[in-house]
Structures are given as structure tokens and as C-alpha cells.
Amino acid sequence: MANNNNRPTYIGMREMDEITSNRAGIPALLAQLYSDHTQLLELLTALDHYLDRFQDCQSGAENLELLLAGLDYINTYPEKWHHPSESLLLEKLRERTTEKDIVDESLLAHNALVDQGKMCWQLFNSVANGCIVGRDQLVGCTRTFISEYRSHINQETAELFPHLLMVFGPDDWQEVERITPEISSALNKLMKQDYEQTREYVVSGMKREAAAENP
């Protein structure tokens, strides 16, 4: 049921976990977006792990490959399969809330993070192709990107997702979900599966290394 209170509610990841674990009454689209956020945060943790190894000069060809794969995923998957639906929701929320600044900040961050992520990937790709790039520049750029992406996800999860649940009623969710398949149908499903496998590859690599270091 929609709520007339247009002030955003602030909650944490744990509380959102509890909400989405009980799928009854939770719109499927919002549950999927939250699941994406959870997986993106795990991917960012993996990037942090590989970046630590790179910074400590423990980086071999496989570590660099995993960094590039992780950056490719986070530059591509959200833009094709996450942000289109999320942006639809936020544009509709913007029409219904007095807290337009929070919505605008999130929408602008989508484009800014894409630019940052591409720059980080290009720098690491240059290293992979034998070019000389300063280690401090590489690490600094990517640390900033990871930190800002993590903050962006946490803000959306803690502020905007609960606000959507408060403001939107059943008709609102149905309207957005009617439009969403038109976006999804234009995407290559095999490509999406490939990127899901890429994420699993990057995250599992981190877990394997952690297990080897702490048997």
C-alpha cells in the first residue's frame, strides 16, 4: 500500500535483507534490483581484494585478468540489465516525492560511475598490453571508483528502495513492470548469462585465494 509520507526512510542492508527475504508483498522488480545490489557489493569486495594484491606487487597475469574481468562486469552488467529498470522507477518516484534531490543524485551517479569505471578499465587494459602506467594512478583511480560505487549502492538501498515501497501502490508497480519487459526483451539473454558467469568467476577467484591463505 502506498504511504502519503514522502520523506525517505533510512534503513540498512540487514533490514533490507529481512524485507526481501520475505518475498510476500515485495514487488518482484524491487527484489531483483536488491539482489543485483547484493551481487554488485560482493563484486566490489572482490575488486578490492585483487587491487590489494596489485598494490602489494603480488599481481600476476591471473590477478590482472580477474581485475579486468571484474571491471568489465561492473561497467557493463548494470548498464544493460540493472539501471534501465532502476532509472524507470526513480523517474516515476521523482514525480511523486518532494525529495527530488536524492533521486537526481542517484540518477546522475549512474552516468558518473560509468565514466569512472571505463577509465579504470582502460588504465588496467593498458598495463595488460605492456604500457607503463603509474601504480599510484591505477590504485588511486580504482579505489575511488570502488568506494563511490559502494556508497551509491548503499544509499539507494538504504534510502530510495524503502521510499519506493512507501510511495508506490500496486498500480505503480504494475505500470513499471509493464514497461520493463520491453527493455529486457531487447537485450541478448546469452550475453547476460555470460556476464553472470563472469561475476561468479571473479568472486570465486577471491574466495579460492582467501581459502588458500587461511586453510
N, CA and C of each residue as an Amber inpcrd file, in Angstrom:
protein
   645
   0.8490000  -1.1960000   0.0000000   0.0000000   0.0000000   0.0000000
   0.8800000   1.2410000   0.0000000   0.5190000   2.2090000  -0.7870000
   1.2960000   3.4300000  -0.8320000   1.1130000   4.2120000   0.4460000
   2.1210000   4.9990000   0.8110000   2.1000000   5.7960000   2.0110000
   2.1910000   7.2450000   1.5930000   1.4210000   8.1120000   2.2420000
   1.4180000   9.5190000   1.8630000   2.6160000  10.2760000   2.4060000
   3.3870000   9.6270000   3.2810000   4.5790000  10.2640000   3.8080000
   5.6660000  10.2290000   2.7490000   6.0380000  11.3850000   2.2300000
   7.0080000  11.4310000   1.1400000   8.4390000  11.5850000   1.6160000
   8.6590000  11.5340000   2.9290000  10.0230000  11.5810000   3.4250000
  10.6490000  10.2040000   3.2980000  11.9250000  10.1460000   2.8640000
  12.5580000   8.8400000   2.7350000  12.7940000   8.1920000   4.0880000
  12.7090000   6.8790000   4.1240000  13.0160000   6.1120000   5.3160000
  14.4180000   5.5490000   5.1560000  15.2170000   5.5920000   6.2130000
  16.5990000   5.1500000   6.1350000  16.7360000   3.8100000   6.8550000
  17.1910000   2.8040000   6.1440000  17.4170000   1.5040000   6.7350000
  18.7550000   0.9760000   6.2380000  19.1990000  -0.0980000   6.8390000
  20.4710000  -0.6860000   6.4550000  20.2940000  -1.9180000   5.6090000
  21.4260000  -2.4950000   5.1720000  21.3850000  -3.6920000   4.3410000
  20.7360000  -4.8460000   5.0890000  20.9970000  -4.9550000   6.3920000
  20.4130000  -6.0610000   7.1540000  18.8990000  -5.9840000   7.1620000
  18.3800000  -4.7670000   7.3890000  16.9250000  -4.6100000   7.4030000
  16.3420000  -4.9030000   6.0230000  17.0510000  -4.4720000   4.9620000
  16.5520000  -4.7410000   3.6180000  16.6230000  -6.2320000   3.3270000
  17.6260000  -6.9010000   3.8610000  17.6960000  -8.3610000   3.7300000
  16.4460000  -9.0040000   4.3110000  16.0470000  -8.5230000   5.4970000
  14.8740000  -9.0930000   6.1570000  13.6080000  -8.8340000   5.3510000
  13.5240000  -7.6420000   4.7600000  12.3430000  -7.3100000   3.9600000
  12.2550000  -8.2070000   2.7320000  13.3730000  -8.3220000   2.0100000
  13.3400000  -9.0640000   0.7520000  13.3490000 -10.5700000   0.9600000
  13.7910000 -11.0380000   2.1440000  13.7630000 -12.4800000   2.3860000
  12.3330000 -12.9810000   2.5080000  11.4300000 -12.0780000   2.8940000
  10.0140000 -12.4090000   2.9020000   9.4080000 -11.8260000   1.6390000
   9.4000000 -12.6140000   0.5690000   9.0140000 -12.0890000  -0.7410000
   7.5280000 -11.7460000  -0.8440000   6.7270000 -12.2110000   0.0950000
   5.3010000 -11.9050000   0.0420000   5.1040000 -10.3960000   0.1440000
   4.4750000  -9.8090000  -0.8450000   4.1840000  -8.3830000  -0.8190000
   5.3070000  -7.5100000  -1.3510000   6.4630000  -8.1070000  -1.6380000
   7.5740000  -7.3310000  -2.1990000   7.5230000  -7.4410000  -3.7200000
   7.4300000  -6.3090000  -4.4230000   7.3880000  -6.3740000  -5.8940000
   8.6040000  -7.1130000  -6.4500000   8.3690000  -7.9620000  -7.4220000
   9.4480000  -8.7800000  -7.9830000  10.5670000  -7.9150000  -8.5490000
  10.2150000  -6.7850000  -9.1540000  11.2220000  -5.9180000  -9.7490000
  12.1560000  -5.3630000  -8.6760000  11.6060000  -4.9210000  -7.5540000
  12.4280000  -4.3800000  -6.4840000  13.2980000  -5.4720000  -5.8630000
  12.7430000  -6.6650000  -5.7090000  13.5260000  -7.7810000  -5.1750000
  14.7100000  -8.0920000  -6.0820000  14.5080000  -8.0220000  -7.3990000
  15.5930000  -8.2780000  -8.3390000  16.6610000  -7.1960000  -8.2520000
  16.2330000  -5.9420000  -8.1530000  17.1930000  -4.8460000  -8.0380000
  18.0160000  -4.9640000  -6.7670000  17.3800000  -5.3720000  -5.6870000
  18.1160000  -5.5580000  -4.4380000  19.0990000  -6.7190000  -4.5560000
  18.6760000  -7.7900000  -5.2070000  19.5760000  -8.9180000  -5.4300000
  20.7930000  -8.4810000  -6.2520000  20.5490000  -7.6420000  -7.2700000
  21.6530000  -7.0920000  -8.0540000  22.6130000  -6.3110000  -7.1690000
  22.0640000  -5.4930000  -6.2630000  22.9080000  -4.7050000  -5.3710000
  23.7870000  -5.6060000  -4.5060000  23.2010000  -6.6670000  -3.9910000
  23.9580000  -7.5890000  -3.1560000  25.1110000  -8.1990000  -3.9400000
  24.8460000  -8.5850000  -5.1770000  25.8840000  -9.1940000  -6.0020000
  26.9390000  -8.1700000  -6.4250000  26.5270000  -6.9420000  -6.6830000
  27.4830000  -5.8980000  -7.0330000  28.4080000  -5.5710000  -5.8610000
  27.8640000  -5.5610000  -4.6480000  28.7030000  -5.3140000  -3.4790000
  29.7320000  -6.4230000  -3.3030000  29.3290000  -7.6570000  -3.5700000
  30.2710000  -8.7710000  -3.4810000  31.3670000  -8.6260000  -4.5420000
  30.9650000  -8.2040000  -5.7260000  31.9380000  -7.9910000  -6.8050000
  32.9180000  -6.8740000  -6.4330000  32.4310000  -5.8080000  -5.8100000
  33.3050000  -4.7160000  -5.3790000  34.3000000  -5.1970000  -4.3230000
  33.8560000  -6.0800000  -3.4350000  34.7550000  -6.6550000  -2.4390000
  35.8590000  -7.4600000  -3.1250000  35.4800000  -8.2000000  -4.1710000
  36.4730000  -8.9680000  -4.9260000  37.4710000  -8.0230000  -5.6120000
  36.9920000  -6.9280000  -6.1920000  37.8920000  -5.9630000  -6.8150000
  38.8610000  -5.3760000  -5.7930000  38.3610000  -5.0870000  -4.6070000
  39.2340000  -4.6070000  -3.5320000  40.3420000  -5.6150000  -3.2440000
  39.9640000  -6.8890000  -3.1890000  40.9190000  -7.9630000  -2.9130000
  42.0210000  -8.0070000  -3.9750000  41.6230000  -7.9970000  -5.2380000
  42.6170000  -8.0660000  -6.3200000  43.4500000  -6.7900000  -6.3900000
  42.8470000  -5.6730000  -6.0450000  43.5920000  -4.4130000  -6.0500000
  44.6360000  -4.4050000  -4.9360000  44.3100000  -4.9880000  -3.7850000
  45.2910000  -5.1160000  -2.6990000  46.5120000  -5.8920000  -3.1750000
  46.2740000  -6.9830000  -3.8800000  47.3790000  -7.8020000  -4.3810000
  48.2030000  -7.0310000  -5.4100000  47.5200000  -6.2800000  -6.2450000
  48.2310000  -5.4670000  -7.2330000  49.0730000  -4.4070000  -6.5400000
  48.5090000  -3.7520000  -5.5330000  49.2200000  -2.6910000  -4.8200000
  50.4370000  -3.2420000  -4.0780000  50.3180000  -4.4670000  -3.5620000
  51.4160000  -5.0930000  -2.8280000  52.4040000  -5.8130000  -3.7440000
  52.2910000  -5.5780000  -5.0390000  53.1800000  -6.1910000  -6.0450000
  53.0870000  -7.7160000  -6.0250000  51.9000000  -8.2540000  -5.6820000
  51.6650000  -9.6980000  -5.7250000  50.8550000 -10.0760000  -6.9630000
  50.7820000  -9.1590000  -7.8890000  49.8720000  -9.3230000  -9.0140000
  50.5520000 -10.0290000 -10.1760000  50.0240000 -11.2010000 -10.5330000
  50.4660000 -11.8900000 -11.7290000  49.4630000 -11.6930000 -12.8380000
  49.6330000 -12.4430000 -13.9080000  48.7400000 -12.3120000 -15.0640000
  47.3070000 -12.6720000 -14.7010000  47.1250000 -13.6920000 -13.8480000
  45.7660000 -14.1060000 -13.4920000  45.0710000 -13.0280000 -12.6780000
  45.8080000 -12.4010000 -11.7450000  45.2170000 -11.3400000 -10.9250000
  44.7720000 -10.1700000 -11.8040000  45.6040000  -9.8130000 -12.7680000
  45.2670000  -8.7250000 -13.6780000  44.0540000  -9.0990000 -14.5310000
  43.9970000 -10.3550000 -14.9520000  42.8500000 -10.8220000 -15.7330000
  41.5620000 -10.7240000 -14.9200000  41.6390000 -11.0850000 -13.6410000
  40.4550000 -11.0210000 -12.7780000  40.0340000  -9.5750000 -12.5290000
  41.0000000  -8.6850000 -12.3710000  40.6760000  -7.2650000 -12.2200000
  39.9580000  -6.7370000 -13.4520000  40.4850000  -7.0580000 -14.6210000
  39.8680000  -6.5930000 -15.8670000  38.4780000  -7.1840000 -16.0420000
  38.3280000  -8.4600000 -15.7140000  37.0160000  -9.1050000 -15.8390000
  36.0110000  -8.4610000 -14.8930000  36.4450000  -8.1850000 -13.6600000
  35.5510000  -7.5450000 -12.6980000  35.1440000  -6.1520000 -13.1150000
  36.0950000  -5.3860000 -13.6410000  35.7810000  -4.0310000 -14.1070000
  34.8740000  -4.0640000 -15.3340000  35.1090000  -5.0350000 -16.2130000
  34.2470000  -5.1770000 -17.3870000  32.8130000  -5.4900000 -16.9570000
  32.6810000  -6.3790000 -15.9890000  31.3390000  -6.7320000 -15.4970000
  30.6290000  -5.5090000 -14.9280000  31.3240000  -4.7910000 -14.0470000
  30.6440000  -3.6970000 -13.3530000  30.4200000  -2.4970000 -14.2650000
  31.1350000  -2.4440000 -15.3920000  30.8780000  -1.3950000 -16.3860000
  29.7270000  -1.7550000 -17.3180000  29.4750000  -3.0500000 -17.4760000
  28.5270000  -3.4980000 -18.4980000  27.2040000  -3.9900000 -17.9210000
  27.2600000  -4.9040000 -16.9600000  26.0300000  -5.5260000 -16.4740000
  25.0230000  -4.5040000 -15.9380000  25.4120000  -3.6010000 -15.0280000
  24.4180000  -2.6550000 -14.5130000  23.7730000  -1.8000000 -15.5980000
  24.5840000  -1.3780000 -16.5840000  24.0410000  -0.5000000 -17.6190000
  23.0440000  -1.2070000 -18.5220000  23.2030000  -2.5100000 -18.7010000
  22.3160000  -3.2410000 -19.5950000  21.1260000  -3.8690000 -18.8650000
  21.3430000  -4.3660000 -17.6440000  20.3000000  -5.1650000 -17.0000000
  19.8560000  -4.6720000 -15.6380000  20.4120000  -3.5710000 -15.1550000
  20.0150000  -3.0680000 -13.8360000  19.5130000  -1.6310000 -13.9080000
  20.3350000  -0.7460000 -14.4260000  19.9720000   0.6670000 -14.4300000
  18.7510000   1.0160000 -15.2830000  18.4930000   0.3260000 -16.4050000
  17.2730000   0.6890000 -17.1530000  16.0070000   0.5760000 -16.3140000
  15.8610000  -0.5380000 -15.5960000  14.6790000  -0.7050000 -14.7440000
  14.7180000   0.2520000 -13.5620000  15.9000000   0.3800000 -12.9540000
  16.0340000   1.2430000 -11.7890000  15.7450000   2.6940000 -12.1470000
  16.2290000   3.1290000 -13.2960000  16.0020000   4.5090000 -13.7080000
  14.5210000   4.7820000 -13.9710000  13.8210000   3.7990000 -14.5260000
  12.3730000   3.9510000 -14.7030000  11.6800000   4.1920000 -13.3680000
  12.0530000   3.3980000 -12.3770000  11.4600000   3.5460000 -11.0480000
  11.7770000   4.9190000 -10.4610000  13.0230000   5.3340000 -10.5790000
  13.4200000   6.5980000  -9.9720000  12.7900000   7.7930000 -10.6780000
  12.6480000   7.7240000 -11.9900000  11.9750000   8.8160000 -12.7060000
  10.5230000   8.9280000 -12.2540000   9.8960000   7.8000000 -12.0620000
   8.4970000   7.8200000 -11.5940000   8.4290000   8.3070000 -10.1410000
   9.3930000   7.8850000  -9.3200000   9.4360000   8.3510000  -7.9350000
   9.6270000   9.8570000  -7.8840000  10.4420000  10.3770000  -8.7790000
  10.7130000  11.8150000  -8.7900000   9.4320000  12.6260000  -8.9720000
   8.4690000  12.0670000  -9.7060000   7.1910000  12.7510000  -9.9260000
   6.3220000  12.7530000  -8.6790000   6.6430000  11.8510000  -7.7330000
   5.7520000  11.6310000  -6.6020000   6.3100000  12.0800000  -5.2580000
   7.5670000  12.5080000  -5.2270000   8.1870000  12.8250000  -3.9550000
   8.6600000  14.2650000  -3.9180000   8.7510000  14.8190000  -2.7080000
   9.3280000  16.1480000  -2.5360000  10.8490000  16.0620000  -2.4010000
  11.3630000  14.8510000  -2.2270000  12.8110000  14.6380000  -2.0500000
  13.4780000  14.3900000  -3.4070000  13.3030000  15.3530000  -4.3050000
  13.8110000  15.1670000  -5.6700000  15.3390000  15.1660000  -5.7260000
  15.9860000  15.8540000  -4.7870000  17.4420000  15.9400000  -4.8120000
  18.0860000  14.5630000  -4.6610000  17.5100000  13.7170000  -3.8080000
  18.0670000  12.3850000  -3.5910000  17.9410000  11.5530000  -4.8620000
  16.7960000  11.6610000  -5.5260000  16.5730000  10.9240000  -6.7680000
  17.5280000  11.4200000  -7.8530000  17.6440000  12.7320000  -7.9790000
  18.5270000  13.2950000  -9.0040000  19.9760000  12.8880000  -8.7720000
  20.3870000  12.8820000  -7.5210000  21.7590000  12.4890000  -7.1920000
  22.0360000  11.0610000  -7.6420000  21.0750000  10.1910000  -7.4080000
  21.2520000   8.7910000  -7.7920000  21.3130000   8.6380000  -9.3100000
  20.4240000   9.3130000 -10.0250000  20.4120000   9.2100000 -11.4830000
  21.6980000   9.7620000 -12.0960000  22.1920000  10.8680000 -11.5690000
  23.4370000  11.4500000 -12.0780000  24.6230000  10.5340000 -11.7860000
  24.5740000   9.8640000 -10.6410000  25.6680000   8.9660000 -10.2630000
  25.8040000   7.8130000 -11.2440000  24.6940000   7.3600000 -11.8260000
  24.7720000   6.2590000 -12.7940000  25.7490000   6.6130000 -13.9200000
  25.5950000   7.7910000 -14.4890000  26.4610000   8.1870000 -15.6020000
  27.8920000   8.4330000 -15.1390000  28.0480000   9.0730000 -13.9850000
  29.3920000   9.3800000 -13.4880000  30.1740000   8.1070000 -13.2000000
  29.5030000   7.1020000 -12.6290000  30.1840000   5.8510000 -12.2950000
  30.5790000   5.0860000 -13.5580000  29.7550000   5.1780000 -14.5830000
  30.1170000   4.5440000 -15.8560000  31.4200000   5.1400000 -16.3860000
  31.5260000   6.4630000 -16.3580000  32.7420000   7.1270000 -16.8560000
  33.9620000   6.7330000 -16.0210000  33.7980000   6.7060000 -14.6920000
  34.9140000   6.3280000 -13.8270000  35.3460000   4.8820000 -14.0830000
  34.3630000   3.9980000 -14.1860000  34.6680000   2.5880000 -14.3810000
  35.3810000   2.3330000 -15.6940000  34.9580000   3.0140000 -16.7480000
  35.6160000   2.8480000 -18.0460000  37.0640000   3.3260000 -17.9980000
  37.3010000   4.4330000 -17.2820000  38.6590000   4.9450000 -17.1860000
  39.5510000   3.9440000 -16.4430000  39.0490000   3.3530000 -15.3540000
  39.8290000   2.3600000 -14.6110000  40.1320000   1.1470000 -15.4880000
  39.1310000   0.6850000 -16.2300000  39.3510000  -0.4740000 -17.1050000
  40.4000000  -0.1540000 -18.1690000  40.3100000   1.0290000 -18.7530000
  41.2590000   1.4070000 -19.8010000  42.6870000   1.4530000 -19.2650000
  42.8610000   1.9410000 -18.0350000  44.1940000   2.0020000 -17.4420000
  44.7620000   0.5990000 -17.2300000  43.9580000  -0.2890000 -16.6650000
  44.4370000  -1.6460000 -16.4270000  44.6330000  -2.3980000 -17.7400000
  43.8070000  -2.1130000 -18.7190000  43.9780000  -2.7440000 -20.0280000
  45.2790000  -2.2860000 -20.6790000  45.6550000  -1.0370000 -20.4460000
  46.9290000  -0.5420000 -20.9600000  48.0960000  -1.3040000 -20.3360000
  47.9900000  -1.5680000 -19.0310000  49.0280000  -2.3440000 -18.3510000
  49.0960000  -3.7500000 -18.9310000  47.9340000  -4.3590000 -19.1540000
  47.8910000  -5.7170000 -19.7020000  48.5220000  -5.7730000 -21.0930000
  48.4890000  -4.6580000 -21.8180000  49.0590000  -4.6030000 -23.1750000
  50.4890000  -4.0800000 -23.1960000  51.1010000  -4.0140000 -22.0000000
  52.5130000  -3.6680000 -21.9300000  52.8370000  -2.2040000 -21.7730000
  51.8320000  -1.3560000 -21.6340000  52.0970000   0.0700000 -21.4480000
  52.4920000   0.3440000 -19.9930000  53.2300000   1.4100000 -19.7960000
  53.6440000   1.7900000 -18.4490000  52.6470000   2.8030000 -17.8950000
  52.0010000   2.4250000 -16.7950000  51.0530000   3.3070000 -16.1070000
  51.4500000   3.3250000 -14.6380000  51.4910000   4.4930000 -14.0450000
  51.8910000   4.6040000 -12.6460000  50.9910000   3.7810000 -11.7390000
  51.6220000   3.0070000 -10.8550000  50.8490000   2.1710000  -9.9320000
  49.9440000   3.0160000  -9.0430000  50.4620000   4.1550000  -8.5700000
  49.6570000   5.0160000  -7.7020000  48.4230000   5.5290000  -8.4380000
  48.5870000   5.8650000  -9.7230000  47.4500000   6.3380000 -10.5080000
  46.4030000   5.2440000 -10.6590000  46.8590000   4.0280000 -10.9640000
  45.9460000   2.8970000 -11.1230000  45.1720000   2.6200000  -9.8360000
  45.9220000   2.5090000  -8.7540000  45.2990000   2.1670000  -7.4740000
  44.3820000   3.2850000  -7.0070000  44.8380000   4.5390000  -7.1250000
  44.0250000   5.6610000  -6.6640000  42.7150000   5.7810000  -7.4160000
  42.7900000   5.6770000  -8.7380000  41.5900000   5.7430000  -9.5770000
  40.5980000   4.6530000  -9.2010000  41.0960000   3.4360000  -9.0550000
  40.1960000   2.3010000  -8.8210000  39.6590000   2.2970000  -7.4010000
  40.4810000   2.6930000  -6.4240000  39.9910000   2.7940000  -5.0430000
  38.8340000   3.7870000  -4.9540000  39.0140000   4.9310000  -5.6110000
  37.9520000   5.9490000  -5.5890000  36.6830000   5.4210000  -6.2390000
  36.8420000   4.7500000  -7.3730000  35.6920000   4.1850000  -8.0790000
  34.9550000   3.1730000  -7.2100000  35.6850000   2.2500000  -6.6010000
  35.0700000   1.2210000  -5.7550000  34.3410000   1.8590000  -4.5790000
  34.9920000   2.8260000  -3.9380000  34.3930000   3.4890000  -2.7740000
  33.1150000   4.2300000  -3.1480000  33.1480000   4.9560000  -4.2570000
  31.9700000   5.7370000  -4.6570000  30.8450000   4.8310000  -5.1420000
  31.2040000   3.7350000  -5.8100000  30.1640000   2.7970000  -6.2610000
  29.5000000   2.1400000  -5.0630000  30.3050000   1.7520000  -4.0710000
  29.7460000   1.1220000  -2.8700000  28.8180000   2.0860000  -2.1270000
  29.2380000   3.3400000  -2.0090000  28.4000000   4.3450000  -1.3400000
  27.0930000   4.5640000  -2.0950000  27.1790000   4.5840000  -3.4100000
  25.9920000   4.7620000  -4.2490000  24.9880000   3.6280000  -4.0200000
  25.4720000   2.3890000  -4.0410000  24.5890000   1.2420000  -3.8330000
  23.9640000   1.2910000  -2.4460000  24.7810000   1.5810000  -1.4400000
  24.2610000   1.6100000  -0.0750000  23.2220000   2.7090000   0.1160000
  23.4360000   3.8540000  -0.5440000  22.4710000   4.9400000  -0.4300000
  21.1370000   4.5570000  -1.0750000  21.2050000   3.9730000  -2.2600000
  19.9590000   3.5670000  -2.9220000  19.2100000   2.5290000  -2.0860000
  19.9610000   1.5740000  -1.5550000  19.3250000   0.5040000  -0.7850000
  18.7290000   1.0450000   0.5040000  19.4430000   1.9390000   1.1640000
  19.0070000   2.4170000   2.4760000  17.9620000   3.5210000   2.4020000
  17.9680000   4.3170000   1.3170000  17.0810000   5.4690000   1.2440000
  15.9900000   5.3220000   0.1900000  16.3930000   4.9830000  -1.0390000
  15.4240000   5.0300000  -2.1330000  14.5460000   3.7860000  -2.1990000
  15.0870000   2.6190000  -1.9630000  14.2670000   1.4140000  -2.0500000
  13.1380000   1.4220000  -1.0210000  13.4250000   1.7420000   0.2570000
  12.3170000   1.8300000   1.2150000  11.3170000   2.9210000   0.8450000
  11.8200000   4.0190000   0.2750000  10.9410000   5.1140000  -0.1340000
   9.9980000   4.6550000  -1.2490000  10.5120000   3.8540000  -2.1770000
   9.6680000   3.2940000  -3.2350000   8.5460000   2.4530000  -2.6420000
   8.8790000   1.6450000  -1.6460000   7.8580000   0.7970000  -1.0120000
   6.7900000   1.6270000  -0.3220000   7.1940000   2.7760000   0.2110000
   6.2370000   3.6360000   0.9140000   5.3320000   4.3940000  -0.0490000
   5.9200000   4.8850000  -1.1380000   5.1960000   5.8060000  -2.0200000
   4.3870000   5.0830000  -3.0830000   4.9230000   3.9910000  -3.6070000
   4.2610000   3.3010000  -4.7060000   3.1550000   2.3730000  -4.2100000
   2.0630000   2.3800000  -4.9630000   0.9990000   1.4160000  -4.7350000
   1.0290000   0.3310000  -5.8030000   0.1260000  -0.6460000  -5.7410000
   0.1150000  -1.7490000  -6.7170000   0.0500000  -1.2810000  -8.1710000
  -0.7290000  -0.2370000  -8.4340000  -0.8440000   0.2470000  -9.8130000
   0.4810000   0.7930000 -10.3290000   1.2390000   1.4450000  -9.4540000
   2.5350000   1.9870000  -9.8580000   3.4910000   0.8680000 -10.2640000
   3.5550000  -0.1750000  -9.4350000   4.4540000  -1.2930000  -9.7450000
   4.0380000  -1.9930000 -11.0300000   2.7280000  -2.1440000 -11.2170000
   2.2470000  -2.8050000 -12.4280000   2.5980000  -1.9970000 -13.6670000
   2.4900000  -0.6730000 -13.5550000   2.8090000   0.1810000 -14.7010000
   4.2740000   0.0520000 -15.0900000   5.1720000   0.1000000 -14.0860000
   6.6000000  -0.0020000 -14.3700000   6.9470000  -1.3860000 -14.9040000
   6.3430000  -2.4200000 -14.3240000   6.6510000  -3.7810000 -14.7620000
   6.1070000  -4.0700000 -16.1610000   5.0850000  -3.3280000 -16.5830000
   4.5980000  -3.4770000 -17.9580000   5.6190000  -2.9460000 -18.9500000
   6.3420000  -1.9010000 -18.5560000   7.3270000  -1.2850000 -19.4450000
   8.6340000  -2.0630000 -19.4340000   9.0070000  -2.5900000 -18.2770000
  10.3050000  -3.2420000 -18.1080000  10.5600000  -4.3760000 -19.0950000
   9.6110000  -5.2840000 -19.3520000   9.8960000  -6.3560000 -20.3240000
  10.2680000  -5.8460000 -21.6960000   9.7630000  -4.6550000 -22.0680000
  10.1210000  -4.0890000 -23.3650000  11.6130000  -3.7610000 -23.4110000
  12.1670000  -3.3710000 -22.2600000  13.5950000  -3.1040000 -22.1880000
  14.3480000  -4.4250000 -22.2200000  13.9360000  -5.3650000 -21.3930000
  14.6510000  -6.6240000 -21.2680000  14.6410000  -7.4220000 -22.5550000
  13.5270000  -7.3590000 -23.2840000  13.4100000  -8.1770000 -24.4850000
  14.3990000  -7.7450000 -25.5620000  14.8850000  -6.5130000 -25.4830000
  15.8200000  -6.0140000 -26.4780000  17.2580000  -6.4430000 -26.1730000
  17.4560000  -7.0850000 -25.0480000  18.8040000  -7.4590000 -24.6320000
  19.1030000  -8.8970000 -24.9880000  20.3500000  -9.1740000 -25.1710000
  20.7900000 -10.5160000 -25.5240000  20.8730000 -11.3620000 -24.2630000
  19.9840000 -12.3830000 -24.1650000  19.9570000 -13.1940000 -22.9460000
  21.2270000 -14.0110000 -22.7760000  21.8000000 -14.4490000 -23.8790000
  23.0480000 -15.2050000 -23.7770000  24.1800000 -14.3220000 -23.2590000
  24.1770000 -13.0640000 -23.6700000  25.1840000 -12.1280000 -23.1880000
  25.0260000 -11.9150000 -21.6860000  23.7920000 -11.8280000 -21.2320000
  23.5510000 -11.6620000 -19.7970000  24.0740000 -12.8640000 -19.0280000
  23.8310000 -14.0590000 -19.5320000  24.3420000 -15.2620000 -18.8740000
  25.8620000 -15.2580000 -18.8260000  26.4860000 -14.7950000 -19.8990000
  27.9460000 -14.7130000 -19.9320000  28.4590000 -13.7880000 -18.8300000
  27.7920000 -12.6620000 -18.6530000  28.2400000 -11.7220000 -17.6270000
  27.9720000 -12.2500000 -16.2260000  26.8940000 -12.9910000 -16.0480000
  26.6470000 -13.6100000 -14.7500000  27.7460000 -14.6260000 -14.4270000
  28.1930000 -15.3450000 -15.4490000  29.2930000 -16.2940000 -15.2540000
  30.6020000 -15.5600000 -14.9620000  30.7830000 -14.3970000 -15.5770000
  31.9780000 -13.5920000 -15.3020000  32.0120000 -13.1740000 -13.8450000
  30.8780000 -12.7270000 -13.3310000  30.8260000 -12.3200000 -11.9120000
  31.1690000 -13.4980000 -11.0070000  30.6050000 -14.6630000 -11.3030000
  30.8840000 -15.8420000 -10.4890000  32.3670000 -16.2010000 -10.5450000
  32.9600000 -16.0710000 -11.7250000  34.3790000 -16.3650000 -11.9070000
  35.2420000 -15.4290000 -11.0560000  34.9200000 -14.1420000 -11.0680000
  35.7050000 -13.1530000 -10.3230000  35.5530000 -13.3710000  -8.8200000
  34.3330000 -13.5670000  -8.3650000  34.0880000 -13.7240000  -6.9290000
  34.6590000 -15.0450000  -6.4180000  34.4950000 -16.1080000  -7.1850000
  35.0100000 -17.4080000  -6.7490000  36.5370000 -17.3940000  -6.6880000
  37.1820000 -16.6270000  -7.5650000  38.6320000 -16.4890000  -7.5130000
  39.0780000 -15.8840000  -6.1940000  38.3710000 -14.8500000  -5.7380000
  38.6800000 -14.2450000  -4.4490000  38.5160000 -15.2570000  -3.3280000
  37.4350000 -16.0270000  -3.3640000  37.1680000 -16.9940000  -2.3040000
  38.2140000 -18.1050000  -2.2910000  38.6470000 -18.5320000  -3.4730000
  39.7000000 -19.5610000  -3.5520000  41.0040000 -19.0550000  -2.9350000
  41.3620000 -17.8180000  -3.2400000  42.5920000 -17.2660000  -2.7190000
  42.5100000 -17.0950000  -1.2040000  41.3450000 -16.6540000  -0.7220000
  41.1680000 -16.4800000   0.7180000  41.2630000 -17.8290000   1.4330000
  40.6820000 -18.8670000   0.8420000  40.7310000 -20.2060000   1.4510000
  42.1510000 -20.7400000   1.4730000  42.9290000 -20.4470000   0.4090000
  44.3160000 -20.9250000   0.3380000  45.1920000 -20.2020000   1.3730000
  44.8860000 -18.9360000   1.6240000  45.6740000 -18.1720000   2.5840000
  45.2960000 -18.5010000   4.0180000  44.0780000 -18.9930000   4.2230000
  43.6180000 -19.3310000   5.5740000  43.0260000 -20.7290000   5.5900000
  43.8820000 -21.7570000   5.4180000  43.3760000 -23.1340000   5.3310000
  42.7690000 -23.5950000   6.6640000
